[in-house]
Amino acid sequence: MTPPPAVPDLPPSRAPGSDGVIPADAGVFALVATTAEVLAHPELDERLLAPWERRRLAGIRVPGRRDDVVAARLLLRLCASRATGLPPDAVAPAQRCPGCGRDGHGRPYLPDHPALGASLSHADGLVAAAVGPGPVGVDVEPLTRRPGPPPVLRRLLPPDAVDAACAAPDPGPALLRLWVRREALFKAGFAAGAEGGPGPGETRLTEWTDHRRAAVVALAYADGLPGRPLSPGPAPPSGR
Ligand SMILES: [Zn+2]
């Protein structure tokens, strides 16, 4: 086993001017990296994780998957640090499940920054995270992944889009792009129609291929909603 390369900082996932660039005024901090890059990052260390996160790690038996989960959680801290100006050890993400309402799993959020949305993703040595004003959702998948089969995808994705992708000579890449877009929208709360999620016309969805890391990435974020609260947090001060 060779140690991960020492990486002083994460190379950008997208070339400036390429498709998928997030407008600077959107205020969204999204990072994509390999798990090895994150674990070698000088600002990040597994000791930053909270006790509840480390307890969950103990249940993961596959070492590579454990590393992916650690890296995704650390990358979320780095995004939160970039978004707030605080050091990574001063931002403490939490998770709350929209289904059962319990803490410790489900959608990530920043309890100390209820106006910011947060999202993370990991898959086979790749990780992505995003923090921004309002709902955000990010998904990363290996470029070689082939979601399917099509009958299952037709239940989860727009059937017309699945049929159009399947009509191509090689449907795999198009189906993968549809898949990451759906996942990003779902995590932002758009597809789920979750309370506090963005409504139609308020969602921006961008997707790109990171050839350096052999990854396909999608990012969903709210448009024009600076400071809109979406996460569980203290009620805003109010005279009423
Ligand atoms: Zn739950």
Boltz pocket constraint, residues with backbone or C-beta under 6 A from the ligand:
constraints:
  - pocket:
      binder: B
      contacts: [[A, 97], [A, 98], [A, 99], [A, 100], [A, 101], [A, 102], [A, 105], [A, 106]]
      max_distance: 6.0
